[in-house]
Every structure is written in structure tokens, then in C-alpha cells.
């Protein structure tokens, strides 16, 4: 992983106005406002991109690769996420999108929708053949995976340890290029992503070892050049090789519906995912066998690096999923899920731990609860923390002060004013009392 964890979501402090909008929406409370500027707590950030959506000043940025980076490789290969298909109108076919990608500089296109269907079959086989803790949790969304690692480490053993469609497709693409005789060092694999979390998944992969992806380009950065290329196309031929099942992964429930006869729960939006995981922690949802958690509302079509309204994109994906391509690449009827297993174990981050010493952590927790009870509980955000509980935690961690709360500050000022009035009426005994006129 390296010495420093890479984050694909970052802050431009020059654009930040300290408005506190972002601190309210961060699912892991990873943002504070200090000295009029937002600050991202690295160890808590899961790169979900929620702050990208909510910031009115565009001070939060996604560090994806520019399209020009494909020029660093003689043979760049595009891996379009299924959500890319939902960015274009009904008159634009998947064949045209693939042809357009070839026009803007890629030498080959490998559909992640194909890899998604392959992963679905492997998931189904894995869950059927392994006595796995229930509910099993999908490992496909990197932001949800990171959420579990940071906030729900007790659920790490519920994560299905299989590679994502992106990683699976990248490895297939690289193997095919090498088998076709292309020099490995001249082949570049580029994922076209709807979200920033995939960038982090490539730079700091969890479970998979080194990623087979060389670069990640946002859909928003590809959309303009790709649209122009599509408008100039005359004939495309039959290029699509994915089925509607794989394309359906772009929307909520697309993954779960391919698992066969299994009781599943598909939930999108990190706040909703957070609530579901809390219920699992409390011993509820025992009837559920599989949870498909997606960070973005609507699924990947709602990613922060997309360009089209997610509801419009969802409708287009469902239409696209119903189309039957004339040419299909054969999928193995029963894929060997062992080939998709993770190489490494995921460990908890411990970002929410108050102290490594359990006894000290308990004492700090008691202090935090006492401070929290003394705060107004309005969660106004004026202190720069998202909630009063978060401020209490910051105080215990010595990263904030009680008077950062405007209500506590007013109490202190009022007490001080009353004390000054009381003191002003008193005189030292040596001076004596003022005579009445």
C-alpha cells in the first residue's frame, strides 16, 4: 500500500468558504471546518465523493487521470463502466459508444459489463459452496468496502472476498492483449469511472494486491470528446459483447438479481447503507442472505463523475439492458471463483478508536459522553463539527475546545459579564464605602 494512503477526493482550500455544507453529509464524519476552511481527516475519508456533490463552491475535487494519459501507452485499452451507457440518449447504441472510444484514441475496448456478469456467476457459486457469515456483503463498491473497514470492522468477515468487475475485466483484458502478441509494457488498461472511489481502489487496492488497472478516467472527462466522435460516426459494426445482465449492474439491484434464488437487500446511498449496517450490527436482518450496498443513490449511474441526471440514466440503462446484441462473447457456465479470490486480508483502519489502550479508551468514552450531555444537542454545525457528539469527541482528542460551541461560548460570556458586574459593585476595604449624598 505504501507509506501514505492515497485519496482521490481532495480539497482546494482557495475555493472553500467554510460553509459547513460538507460536514453534514459526510457518512464517516471525516470533515471539520477550522479557521474558516474545511479540513479532511485522511484516516476517516472513504473517497465516496458525497462532498463533491454537496459543495456549492466546487472546493472538493476528484483526482482522476486526464484523457491525454492514454498517450503514454502504445496500446491503450478502455474499460467502460456500464454506467457510461446511460449517459447517452436512446438514439446512441452501445456499438456506437464502443466505436467512439476507439475513435478518441483507444486501440481496444473491453466491456466491464461482461466482467460484471462473470463476477455475478462467481458470487453465486461462492455463496452456494461456502459456509459464509450471513448476511454476506458485496465487495463491488469500493466506497462501501472502505466504509466497513473504517466504521464497521466487525463486518469485515461478511465481505465476499472476490475481485470487483473492474479488476476482473482488467485482468482479462491484459491477458487477452498478451495472448494476442502485444508487449505487456506497452499495454495500458484504463477504467472509465462514474466515481472517485474507483481511483482510490486502483491506487490503494483492498484485498486484490496490485491492481491490473493503469489509469482511471472520469466519465465527465470522456463525455465531451466521446460525444463528438459518436456524432461523426457513419458505420460501427457489431462491437457489443455484453448482455443486459451485465449492463444492469449500473443500477441498484443489478448485481443481486443475478444471484439466483437468494434473499437479498439492495440499498443505495451511503446514509442508507450506514443504517442497514447498524441494523446488522444489532443482530437484525437475519433473514437476509446478501446485501448489495452502493454508495451512490440509484447505483453507479448516480456517481459524482457522471454528467446525466441519475434517474434519466437509469431509464436508459434499463432500455439498454433489454437490447440483445447480435454478437456475444461466451461466458463460462460455471466460473472458477477461486481465480477471483482476494490475495490479501483486509484489516480494520481503527480511525474511530479513541486510544490503543482499552482502559484509557473507556475513560475517554466516559468523558466524551459527559461532554456530549452538556452540549445543546442541536447539531447546528457552527462549531465546525457535524454533530455535538462529534464535537465532544474532538474535545476529548484535544482537537477542539468546549467554547467552540456558540451556545457554550454564550454561557461563558454571560457568566463572565455577570461576574464583572458583581465585581464592579465591590470596593476594597481600605477604600471604604462611598458616602451617600
C-alpha positions as CSV (number, residue, x, y, z in Angstrom):
1,X,0.0,0.0,0.0
2,X,2.9,2.4,0.6
3,X,3.6,4.7,3.5
4,X,0.8,7.1,2.8
5,X,-2.8,6.3,1.8
6,X,-3.8,7.9,-1.5
7,X,-7.1,9.8,-1.5
8,X,-8.9,10.5,-4.8
9,X,-11.1,13.2,-3.1
10,X,-9.2,16.3,-2.1
11,X,-9.8,19.9,-1.1
12,X,-8.9,23.2,-2.9
13,X,-8.7,25.5,0.2
14,X,-8.7,28.6,-2.0
15,X,-12.2,27.8,-3.2
16,X,-13.5,26.7,0.2
17,X,-15.7,29.3,2.0
18,X,-16.2,27.3,5.2
19,X,-19.9,27.0,4.7
20,X,-20.2,23.7,6.7
21,X,-22.4,22.0,4.0
22,X,-20.0,19.1,3.6
23,X,-19.6,18.2,7.2
24,X,-23.3,17.4,7.4
25,X,-23.3,14.9,4.5
26,X,-20.0,13.0,5.2
27,X,-21.0,9.5,6.2
28,X,-17.9,8.9,8.3
29,X,-17.7,12.5,9.8
30,X,-14.3,12.9,8.1
31,X,-14.6,16.7,7.6
32,X,-14.3,19.6,10.0
33,X,-14.3,23.3,9.4
34,X,-11.4,25.0,11.2
35,X,-10.3,28.7,10.8
36,X,-12.9,29.2,8.1
37,X,-11.8,26.3,5.9
38,X,-12.8,22.6,5.6
39,X,-10.3,20.0,6.7
40,X,-10.5,16.4,5.6
41,X,-9.4,13.8,8.2
42,X,-7.5,11.4,6.0
43,X,-7.9,8.2,8.0
44,X,-11.7,8.7,8.1
45,X,-12.2,9.6,4.4
46,X,-13.6,6.8,2.3
47,X,-13.5,8.8,-1.0
48,X,-17.2,8.3,-1.6
49,X,-17.5,11.7,-3.3
50,X,-20.5,12.9,-1.3
51,X,-18.8,16.2,-0.6
52,X,-18.2,16.6,-4.4
53,X,-21.9,16.7,-4.9
54,X,-22.8,19.0,-2.0
55,X,-20.1,21.6,-2.2
56,X,-21.6,24.8,-3.8
57,X,-18.2,26.3,-4.4
58,X,-16.7,23.2,-6.1
59,X,-13.9,23.2,-3.5
60,X,-13.8,19.3,-3.4
61,X,-12.0,17.7,-6.3
62,X,-11.6,14.2,-7.7
63,X,-8.1,13.3,-8.7
64,X,-8.7,11.1,-11.7
65,X,-6.5,10.8,-14.8
66,X,-6.9,13.1,-17.8
67,X,-7.8,11.5,-21.1
68,X,-4.4,12.5,-22.5
69,X,-2.7,10.0,-20.3
70,X,-3.6,7.2,-22.7
71,X,-0.9,8.6,-25.0
72,X,1.7,7.2,-22.6
73,X,0.9,3.8,-23.9
74,X,1.2,2.5,-27.4
75,X,-1.8,0.2,-26.9
76,X,-4.4,1.8,-24.5
77,X,-7.4,-0.3,-23.7
78,X,-10.7,1.2,-22.5
79,X,-12.8,-0.4,-19.8
80,X,-16.1,1.4,-19.9
81,X,-18.2,1.1,-16.7
82,X,-21.8,0.0,-17.6
83,X,-23.0,3.4,-16.3
84,X,-21.3,5.1,-19.3
85,X,-24.1,3.7,-21.5
86,X,-26.7,5.6,-19.5
87,X,-25.1,8.9,-20.3
88,X,-26.3,8.9,-23.9
89,X,-29.8,9.2,-25.5
90,X,-31.9,6.4,-26.9
91,X,-30.5,7.0,-30.4
92,X,-27.0,6.1,-29.3
93,X,-26.3,2.4,-29.2
94,X,-23.6,0.6,-27.2
95,X,-21.9,-0.3,-30.5
96,X,-21.6,3.5,-31.2
97,X,-20.2,4.2,-27.8
98,X,-17.6,1.5,-28.2
99,X,-16.8,2.7,-31.7
100,X,-16.5,6.3,-30.3
101,X,-14.0,5.1,-27.7
102,X,-11.9,3.6,-30.5
103,X,-12.1,6.9,-32.3
104,X,-10.7,9.0,-29.4
105,X,-7.5,7.0,-29.1
106,X,-8.2,3.6,-27.6
107,X,-7.0,0.6,-29.5
108,X,-9.3,-1.9,-27.8
109,X,-12.4,-1.8,-25.7
110,X,-13.3,-4.4,-23.1
111,X,-16.7,-4.0,-21.5
112,X,-16.9,-4.1,-17.7
113,X,-20.5,-5.3,-18.2
114,X,-19.0,-8.6,-19.4
115,X,-16.8,-8.9,-16.3
116,X,-19.8,-8.0,-14.1
117,X,-21.8,-10.9,-15.4
118,X,-18.8,-13.2,-14.9
119,X,-18.4,-11.9,-11.3
120,X,-22.1,-12.4,-10.6
121,X,-21.8,-16.1,-11.6
122,X,-18.7,-16.4,-9.4
123,X,-20.5,-14.7,-6.5
124,X,-23.5,-17.2,-6.8
125,X,-21.1,-20.2,-6.8
126,X,-19.1,-18.9,-3.9
127,X,-22.1,-18.3,-1.7
128,X,-23.5,-21.7,-2.5
129,X,-20.3,-23.6,-1.8
130,X,-19.0,-21.8,1.2
131,X,-20.4,-21.6,4.8
132,X,-20.1,-17.8,4.8
133,X,-21.4,-15.4,7.6
134,X,-24.8,-14.1,6.8
135,X,-25.7,-11.6,5.5
136,X,-22.9,-11.7,3.0
137,X,-21.9,-8.2,1.8
138,X,-20.9,-7.3,-1.7
139,X,-17.3,-6.2,-2.3
140,X,-18.1,-4.5,-5.6
141,X,-18.4,-0.9,-4.4
142,X,-15.0,0.4,-3.1
143,X,-16.6,3.2,-1.0
144,X,-18.8,0.7,0.8
145,X,-15.9,-1.6,1.3
146,X,-13.9,1.3,2.8
147,X,-16.9,2.2,5.0
148,X,-16.9,-1.2,6.5
149,X,-13.1,-1.0,7.1
150,X,-13.4,2.3,8.8
151,X,-16.7,2.3,10.6
152,X,-17.9,-1.4,10.8
153,X,-14.7,-3.5,11.2
154,X,-16.8,-6.2,12.9
155,X,-18.4,-6.9,9.5
156,X,-15.2,-7.4,7.5
157,X,-15.7,-11.2,7.7
158,X,-19.0,-10.7,6.0
159,X,-17.4,-9.2,2.9
160,X,-17.4,-11.6,-0.1
161,X,-13.6,-11.8,-0.9
162,X,-13.9,-11.7,-4.7
163,X,-12.5,-9.2,-7.2
164,X,-14.7,-6.4,-8.5
165,X,-16.0,-6.3,-12.1
166,X,-13.4,-3.6,-12.8
167,X,-10.5,-5.6,-11.6
168,X,-11.8,-8.8,-13.1
169,X,-12.2,-7.2,-16.5
170,X,-8.8,-5.5,-16.3
171,X,-7.1,-8.8,-15.8
172,X,-9.0,-10.5,-18.6
173,X,-8.2,-7.6,-20.9
174,X,-4.5,-7.7,-20.1
175,X,-4.3,-11.5,-20.6
176,X,-6.1,-11.2,-24.0
177,X,-3.7,-8.5,-25.1
178,X,-0.6,-10.5,-24.1
179,X,-2.1,-13.6,-25.8
180,X,-2.6,-11.6,-29.0
181,X,1.1,-10.8,-29.0
182,X,1.1,-7.2,-27.7
183,X,4.2,-6.3,-25.5
184,X,2.9,-6.1,-21.9
185,X,4.9,-2.9,-21.1
186,X,3.2,-1.1,-24.0
187,X,-0.4,-2.0,-22.9
188,X,-2.3,0.5,-20.7
189,X,-5.6,-0.5,-19.1
190,X,-7.9,2.4,-18.4
191,X,-11.2,2.2,-16.5
192,X,-13.8,4.9,-17.3
193,X,-15.4,5.6,-14.0
194,X,-18.6,7.2,-12.6
195,X,-17.0,7.7,-9.2
196,X,-13.8,8.8,-7.4
197,X,-13.7,5.7,-5.2
198,X,-12.5,3.6,-8.1
199,X,-9.4,5.8,-8.4
200,X,-8.6,5.0,-4.8
201,X,-9.3,1.3,-5.4
202,X,-6.6,1.3,-8.1
203,X,-4.1,3.4,-6.2
204,X,-4.7,1.6,-2.9
205,X,-6.4,-1.7,-3.7
206,X,-8.0,-3.6,-0.8
207,X,-7.7,-7.4,-0.9
208,X,-6.6,-7.7,-4.5
209,X,-2.9,-6.9,-4.3
210,X,-1.6,-4.7,-7.1
211,X,-4.4,-3.5,-9.4
212,X,-4.3,-4.5,-13.1
213,X,-5.7,-1.1,-14.0
214,X,-3.1,1.5,-15.1
215,X,-5.3,4.6,-15.0
216,X,-8.8,5.8,-14.1
217,X,-10.6,8.5,-16.2
218,X,-13.9,10.1,-15.1
219,X,-16.9,9.8,-17.3
220,X,-17.3,13.5,-17.2
221,X,-13.8,13.9,-18.8
222,X,-14.6,11.4,-21.5
223,X,-18.1,12.5,-22.3
224,X,-17.3,15.6,-24.4
225,X,-14.7,14.1,-26.8
226,X,-16.7,10.8,-27.0
227,X,-19.9,12.7,-27.9
228,X,-18.2,14.5,-30.7
229,X,-16.7,11.2,-32.0
230,X,-20.0,9.5,-31.9
231,X,-21.7,12.3,-33.9
232,X,-19.1,11.8,-36.7
233,X,-19.5,8.0,-37.0
234,X,-21.0,6.5,-40.1
235,X,-20.9,2.8,-39.5
236,X,-19.9,0.9,-36.4
237,X,-20.5,-2.8,-37.0
238,X,-21.4,-5.3,-34.2
239,X,-19.0,-4.4,-31.4
240,X,-21.0,-5.0,-28.2
241,X,-20.4,-8.3,-26.5
242,X,-22.1,-7.8,-23.1
243,X,-25.6,-8.9,-22.2
244,X,-28.3,-6.9,-20.5
245,X,-27.5,-8.7,-17.2
246,X,-24.0,-7.2,-17.0
247,X,-25.2,-3.8,-18.1
248,X,-27.8,-3.9,-15.3
249,X,-25.0,-3.6,-12.7
250,X,-25.1,0.1,-13.3
251,X,-28.3,0.5,-11.3
252,X,-29.3,-0.6,-7.8
253,X,-30.2,-4.3,-7.6
254,X,-28.4,-5.2,-10.9
255,X,-25.9,-7.3,-9.1
256,X,-28.3,-9.0,-6.7
257,X,-30.8,-10.0,-9.4
258,X,-28.2,-12.3,-11.0
259,X,-27.5,-14.3,-7.9
260,X,-30.5,-16.7,-8.4
261,X,-32.7,-17.8,-5.5
262,X,-31.3,-15.8,-2.7
263,X,-32.9,-13.4,-0.2
264,X,-31.1,-10.1,-0.9
265,X,-31.3,-6.5,0.1
266,X,-30.1,-3.9,-2.4
267,X,-29.5,-0.5,-0.8
268,X,-28.0,2.7,-2.2
269,X,-26.8,6.0,-0.8
270,X,-24.2,5.8,2.0
271,X,-26.5,7.2,4.7
272,X,-28.9,4.3,3.9
273,X,-26.1,1.8,3.7
274,X,-24.9,3.0,7.1
275,X,-28.3,2.5,8.7
276,X,-28.5,-1.0,7.2
277,X,-25.1,-2.0,8.6
278,X,-26.1,-0.6,12.0
279,X,-29.1,-3.0,12.0
280,X,-26.8,-5.9,11.0
281,X,-24.6,-5.0,14.0
282,X,-27.6,-5.1,16.3
283,X,-28.4,-8.6,15.2
284,X,-31.3,-7.7,12.9
285,X,-31.8,-8.7,9.2
286,X,-31.0,-12.3,9.9
287,X,-33.4,-13.4,7.2
288,X,-31.2,-11.5,4.6
289,X,-28.6,-13.6,2.9
290,X,-26.9,-11.0,0.8
291,X,-26.5,-7.2,0.9
292,X,-25.7,-5.2,-2.2
293,X,-24.5,-1.8,-0.9
294,X,-23.9,1.1,-3.2
295,X,-22.5,4.4,-2.2
296,X,-24.4,6.4,-4.8
297,X,-28.2,6.9,-4.9
298,X,-29.6,5.0,-7.9
299,X,-26.4,2.9,-8.1
300,X,-23.3,3.7,-10.3
301,X,-25.5,5.9,-12.6
302,X,-25.6,8.3,-9.6
303,X,-21.8,8.6,-9.4
304,X,-20.3,12.1,-8.8
305,X,-18.3,11.9,-12.0
306,X,-21.3,11.3,-14.3
307,X,-22.9,14.0,-16.4
308,X,-26.6,13.0,-16.7
309,X,-29.4,13.0,-14.1
310,X,-29.2,9.6,-12.4
311,X,-32.9,8.9,-12.9
312,X,-32.6,9.6,-16.7
313,X,-29.5,7.5,-16.8
314,X,-31.3,4.6,-15.0
315,X,-34.1,4.6,-17.6
316,X,-31.5,4.5,-20.4
317,X,-29.7,1.6,-18.7
318,X,-32.9,-0.4,-18.3
319,X,-33.6,0.2,-22.0
320,X,-30.1,-0.8,-22.9
321,X,-30.3,-3.9,-20.8
322,X,-33.3,-5.1,-22.9
323,X,-31.4,-4.9,-26.1
324,X,-30.0,-8.2,-27.4
325,X,-26.6,-7.8,-29.1
326,X,-26.0,-9.9,-32.2
327,X,-22.6,-11.0,-31.1
328,X,-21.8,-12.3,-27.7
329,X,-18.5,-13.4,-26.1
330,X,-19.1,-16.8,-24.5
331,X,-19.2,-16.8,-20.7
332,X,-18.1,-19.9,-18.7
333,X,-21.3,-21.6,-17.4
334,X,-19.7,-22.2,-14.0
335,X,-16.7,-19.8,-13.5
336,X,-14.0,-20.9,-11.1
337,X,-14.5,-18.4,-8.2
338,X,-11.1,-19.4,-6.8
339,X,-9.5,-17.4,-9.6
340,X,-11.3,-14.3,-8.3
341,X,-10.3,-14.6,-4.7
342,X,-8.5,-11.8,-2.9
343,X,-4.8,-12.2,-2.4
344,X,-4.7,-10.2,0.9
345,X,-6.8,-9.9,4.1
346,X,-8.4,-6.5,4.8
347,X,-7.7,-5.1,8.3
348,X,-9.6,-2.5,10.3
349,X,-8.4,1.1,10.0
350,X,-9.1,2.0,13.6
351,X,-9.8,5.6,12.7
352,X,-12.7,5.8,15.2
353,X,-10.7,4.3,18.1
354,X,-10.1,6.8,20.9
355,X,-7.0,5.2,22.2
356,X,-5.0,2.0,21.7
357,X,-5.1,1.3,25.4
358,X,-8.6,-0.1,26.2
359,X,-8.8,1.3,29.7
360,X,-7.7,4.8,28.5
361,X,-10.2,4.5,25.6
362,X,-13.0,3.7,28.1
363,X,-12.1,6.7,30.3
364,X,-12.1,8.9,27.2
365,X,-15.5,7.5,26.1
366,X,-17.0,8.3,29.5
367,X,-15.5,11.9,29.3
368,X,-16.9,12.2,25.8
369,X,-20.4,11.1,26.9
370,X,-20.3,13.6,29.8
371,X,-19.3,16.5,27.5
372,X,-21.9,15.5,24.9
373,X,-24.6,15.6,27.5
374,X,-23.6,19.1,28.5
375,X,-23.8,20.3,24.8
376,X,-27.2,21.6,23.4
377,X,-27.7,18.6,21.1
378,X,-28.8,20.8,18.2
379,X,-26.2,19.6,15.7
380,X,-26.1,23.1,14.2
381,X,-22.5,22.7,12.8
382,X,-21.5,26.2,13.9
383,X,-18.6,24.6,15.8
384,X,-17.2,23.2,12.6
385,X,-18.1,19.6,13.6
386,X,-21.1,17.8,12.1
387,X,-22.8,16.9,15.4
388,X,-22.5,17.7,19.1
389,X,-21.2,14.1,19.7
390,X,-18.5,14.7,17.1
391,X,-17.5,18.0,18.9
392,X,-17.3,16.1,22.2
393,X,-15.0,13.5,20.5
394,X,-12.9,16.3,19.1
395,X,-12.6,17.9,22.6
396,X,-11.5,14.5,24.1
397,X,-9.0,14.2,21.3
398,X,-7.8,17.7,22.1
399,X,-8.6,18.9,18.6
400,X,-11.3,21.4,19.8
401,X,-12.5,23.3,22.8
402,X,-15.8,23.4,24.6
403,X,-16.3,27.1,23.8
404,X,-16.2,26.3,20.0
405,X,-19.9,25.6,20.6
406,X,-21.6,29.0,20.2
407,X,-24.1,28.2,23.0
408,X,-21.3,27.3,25.4
409,X,-19.4,30.4,24.4
410,X,-22.5,32.5,25.1
411,X,-22.9,30.8,28.5
412,X,-19.3,31.6,29.3
413,X,-19.6,35.2,28.1
414,X,-22.8,35.7,30.2
415,X,-21.2,34.2,33.3
416,X,-18.2,36.5,32.8
417,X,-20.4,39.6,32.3
418,X,-22.4,38.8,35.4
419,X,-19.1,38.3,37.3
420,X,-17.8,41.7,36.1
421,X,-21.0,43.4,37.2
422,X,-20.8,41.8,40.6
423,X,-17.1,42.7,41.0
424,X,-17.7,46.3,39.9
425,X,-20.1,46.9,42.8
426,X,-17.4,45.9,45.3
427,X,-14.5,48.0,46.7
428,X,-11.5,47.0,48.7
429,X,-12.0,47.5,52.5
430,X,-9.2,50.1,52.6
431,X,-11.1,52.4,50.3
432,X,-14.3,52.1,52.3
433,X,-17.9,52.6,51.2
434,X,-18.9,55.6,49.2
435,X,-20.9,58.1,51.2
436,X,-24.5,58.7,50.3
437,X,-25.2,62.2,49.0
